[in-house]
Amino acid sequence: MIAKSQENWEVGERCLLNGELNAAANRLYYAVFQAVLGWARFANKSFDEKNGIHSAMYRFVANEGKSKVVYGKNLIKLRTLRETADYAPESPHRHKIEEVLNTSKEMME
């Protein structure tokens, strides 16, 4: 998952630099999602994906120390940006994407 996460992060950053906000929001969300998923699978042997990977991820993040407040909120912001990028007529705002970059990068480490 680390390689996939890093690849998506690099693509997302490149898209953001090029002003491709929809693609940037999408790739940055999945970069963080994949990083946290890899960590969840490694750190928690009882990580239960049976009822859906996204639900399992949000439950996992909501139960982890600092991530409960900071990382959980950041993951929700990223998801909202991705949903805007994927489903809304408008594109996400650049400044909203930039607001989540530092915490997102921290989540990937």
C-alpha positions as CSV (number, residue, x, y, z in Angstrom):
1,M,0.0,0.0,0.0
2,I,2.9,2.3,0.6
3,A,3.9,2.4,-3.0
4,K,0.4,3.0,-4.2
5,S,-0.1,5.7,-1.6
6,Q,3.2,7.5,-2.6
7,E,2.3,7.3,-6.3
8,N,-1.1,8.8,-5.8
9,W,0.4,11.6,-3.6
10,E,2.9,12.5,-6.3
11,V,0.2,12.5,-9.0
12,G,-2.1,14.6,-6.7
13,E,0.6,17.2,-6.0
14,R,1.4,17.4,-9.7
15,C,-2.3,17.9,-10.6
16,L,-2.6,20.6,-7.9
17,L,0.5,22.4,-9.4
18,N,-1.1,22.2,-12.8
19,G,-4.5,23.5,-11.6
20,E,-6.2,20.2,-12.1
21,L,-8.2,20.5,-8.9
22,N,-10.6,17.6,-9.4
23,A,-7.9,15.1,-10.1
24,A,-5.8,16.6,-7.3
25,A,-8.5,16.1,-4.7
26,N,-9.2,12.6,-5.9
27,R,-5.6,11.4,-5.9
28,L,-4.7,13.1,-2.6
29,Y,-7.7,11.5,-0.8
30,Y,-6.7,8.1,-2.1
31,A,-3.1,8.6,-1.2
32,V,-4.0,9.3,2.4
33,F,-6.6,6.6,2.4
34,Q,-4.2,3.9,1.2
35,A,-1.5,5.0,3.7
36,V,-3.9,4.8,6.6
37,L,-5.4,1.5,5.3
38,G,-1.9,0.0,5.2
39,W,-1.3,1.1,8.8
40,A,-4.7,-0.2,10.0
41,R,-4.1,-3.6,8.5
42,F,-0.6,-3.8,10.0
43,A,-1.4,-2.3,13.4
44,N,-4.8,-3.9,14.1
45,K,-5.1,-7.6,13.5
46,S,-8.9,-7.4,14.1
47,F,-9.4,-4.7,11.4
48,D,-12.7,-5.8,10.0
49,E,-13.3,-5.0,6.3
50,K,-16.4,-7.3,5.9
51,N,-18.9,-4.4,5.9
52,G,-17.0,-2.2,3.6
53,I,-13.5,-0.8,3.5
54,H,-14.5,2.8,3.8
55,S,-16.7,2.2,6.8
56,A,-13.9,0.1,8.5
57,M,-11.4,2.9,7.8
58,Y,-13.5,5.6,9.4
59,R,-14.2,3.5,12.4
60,F,-10.5,2.7,12.8
61,V,-9.4,6.4,12.5
62,A,-12.2,7.5,14.9
63,N,-10.8,5.2,17.6
64,E,-7.1,6.2,17.4
65,G,-5.6,8.8,19.8
66,K,-4.7,12.0,18.0
67,S,-6.4,10.7,14.9
68,K,-9.7,10.8,16.5
69,V,-9.7,14.6,16.5
70,V,-7.1,15.8,14.0
71,Y,-6.8,12.9,11.6
72,G,-10.4,12.0,11.6
73,K,-11.5,15.5,10.7
74,N,-8.8,15.7,8.0
75,L,-9.9,12.4,6.5
76,I,-13.5,13.7,6.4
77,K,-12.4,17.0,4.7
78,L,-10.4,15.0,2.2
79,R,-13.5,12.8,1.5
80,T,-15.7,15.9,1.0
81,L,-13.2,17.4,-1.4
82,R,-13.0,14.1,-3.3
83,E,-16.8,13.9,-3.4
84,T,-17.0,17.4,-4.8
85,A,-14.4,16.6,-7.4
86,D,-16.1,13.4,-8.4
87,Y,-19.9,14.2,-8.2
88,A,-20.6,17.9,-7.9
89,P,-20.9,20.3,-10.9
90,E,-18.3,22.6,-9.4
91,S,-14.6,21.8,-8.6
92,P,-13.2,21.9,-5.1
93,H,-11.5,25.2,-4.2
94,R,-7.7,25.2,-4.3
95,H,-7.4,26.8,-0.9
96,K,-9.5,24.0,0.6
97,I,-7.2,21.4,-0.9
98,E,-4.1,23.3,0.3
99,E,-5.6,23.5,3.9
100,V,-5.4,19.7,4.3
101,L,-2.0,19.1,2.8
102,N,0.2,19.3,5.9
103,T,-2.0,17.1,8.0
104,S,-2.5,14.7,5.1
105,K,1.3,14.4,4.6
106,E,1.7,13.8,8.4
107,M,-0.9,11.0,8.2
108,M,1.1,9.3,5.4
109,E,4.3,9.1,7.5
